[in-house]
Amino acid sequence: MNGIITYSSEIKGSKDISTIYDAVSWFEKNALPKLKKGIKRKKLEKSVALKDILNIHNDDGIRDLAQLKRMVEDIKTGTHIFSRGIPNIKLVKTRNNQLLLFDGHHSMLAYMAAGRIYLEEIPHMIIFDKEKGYVEDKDIIVFYGEHAADIEDYNWKEKAINWQAAKDRQLSKRVQKNMGQLFCSIKKRMDFA
């Protein structure tokens, strides 16, 4: 059975939760401690290939190749990648039902290098509006930080962010369109064997 441990938690809107990052922080503080109860395995209706997931960084935003190699070795020995008790891989569901990776690019690349193919094979967190079933484009641009104002008509799909670049070059045209393309580009820079 393709199964994944699932847990959902409804987060009521409040003045303290205005961005997706606020929602993740709320989850860490409030819902995570209750995860010991009610964890269920759920059969997935459709597998999601890691290569098809949208990325927010181009390959120039992936710098720590030594960290990637360490992560791959950990994964191969059975260790999963978590941060503060929650999966390091965090995604949002977009209006057109695609998944966008907004946190955990190094982690997902490491899982791919370790031979994982589908999202159900790795720990992850997906965020979406319960009523709509997705996250609005205007909420997705928060991932671009202060550069969000430079994205016209919330057209984030054409943009990538590189926090390691000089401030005036952090926002750039998206080159790699998905994790498959990003993985192929990174693979050229290092030996994952």
C-alpha positions, 0 to 999 in steps of 0.5 A: 500500500502506498501510504503516508502519515497524514495530519490536518490542522485548521488554522483560524485567521487572526492578526497573528497569522498573516502569511504562510510562514506565520501558519507554519510557525503556529503549526509548530507551536500549537498543532505539532505537540498534539500529533502523538494522537490521531496519526493515520495512514491514508492511501493516496489516490494519485502519486506525485512525482518529485520531478514535477513539483515546482521550485522557487530557486534556480540552481544558483540558489543551491550552494551547499553541496557538502550539506546535500551529500551529508543529507543523501548519506543520512537518507540512505541509512534510514534517517529522515530530514526534519526541522523542529519536529516537522518535515523540512519539505514544505509545499503549497497547493496552487490554484491550478492544483500544482505543488510549489516547494517553498522550503526544503529544496536541499532536502528534496534534492537529497531525497531525489539523489537517494533514489526517491521518486514520489512525494509519498516516499518522503516526509513533507507538509502541504499547506492550502486553504481548506475552503478553496483547496489551494493557496492564492497567488497573492499569498504565494508571493510572500516567499519572495520577501521584499521582492514580492512588490516587484512581481507584476500581477502576482505572476510568480511562476516566471520568477525565482529567488536566490537569497545568497545573491546580492540584494539587487540580483535576488529576484531573477527569471526562473530557469529551472521550471520544476524539481526535475530540471533543478535536480538535473542541473545540480547533478552536473555539479556534483557526484551523488554516487 
